[in-house]
Amino acid sequence: MYAVIATGGKQYKVEKGEILRVEKLPGEIGEEVSFDNVLMFSDGEKVRIGQPAVEDIAVRGHIVEQGKAKKIIVFKYKRRKKFRKTQGHRQQFTAVKIDSIGS
């Protein structure tokens, strides 16, 4: 059993028991979260595809971690103009453990 959900402008394929890193969600560690925007659902035999979302199906989980990803370096450069700019960025994320998929 799996589902495809949309959150934070991205799509994720999720299964029960999986830990998923998504864009930062509000909430504390241990809080329940529900993803209602389910794009596709499969129970092993039948596949339901939403247009745009599947009705009466939700993915539920709880927050395991709130954190920041590793730092990336953003480097801008213009040749022959003596322009160089270096900037760092750490994207915030929320780790969610999937508890159930269904209605």
N, C-alpha and C positions, 0 to 999 in steps of 0.2 A: 504494500500500500504506500503510495506516494502522492504528492501534490506539487504543483508549481504555484508559488505565491509571488506577489509583487509588493515590494516595500522599498522606500528610499530611492525610487527611480530605477530599481534593478529587479530582475526576476531570479528566483531561487527554486531549485528542486529540493524538496524536503521529505524526509522519512521520520518515522517515530524513533525517538531516542538520539537523534542527531543533534550536535551542537553547531549552531549557525551564527556566523558573524555578519551583522547587518549594520546599516547606518544607524547612528545614535538614536535611541528611543528614550523618551522620558520614563523614569521609574527607578526604583531601588532594586538591589539584588534580592531575589526571592519573589518579586512581584510577578503576577500573572500577566501575560500579554496574549492578545488574540489578533490573528491576521485574517481579516474577512475578505480581502481581495484575492480570492483563489481563482487562478486562470485555468487550471486543469486539475482533475482528480482521477486517480486510478485505484481501484480496490483489488487489482490482481486479475480480474476477469473483464470488467467493463471500464471503459475510459470515457469520462465526461469532460467535454471542452466547453468553456464558457464563452459567451459573446456579449460583453467582454469578460464577465466573471461568472463563476458557477454559483447558483443560488443555494441557500441552506447548507453550505459546507464552510467550515471554519477550521483554521489550524491554531491550536492552543499550545502555549509553552510558558516557561518562566525564565526570568533573567538570571544568568549565571555570573556575568561579569560586565562591568562598564570600564572602558579603558581607551587608550590611544594606541594606534598602530605605530610601527617603526617610522622614523623620520625619513622623508624623501627630500632631495635637494632639487630646487627649481633654479635653473641657471639660464639667464637671458643674455644674449650676446649679439652685437651688431658689428659686423666686420668693417674695418677701416674707420670706425667712428669713436674708438676708445670707450665704448659703452659695454659694461659688464655689470650684471646684477645677480647676486646670489641670495636665495631665500630658502628657508626650510619650512616644512609643513608636516604636521602629525594629525592624521584623520582620526576623529573620535568614532568608536564603534560600541555596539552592544552585542554580547554573546548570549544567545537564546537557546535553551535546550527544548526541543520539541517533545511535548507530552502526549498530544493526541491529534489525530486528523479525522474529521468527520463532522456530523451535524451537532 
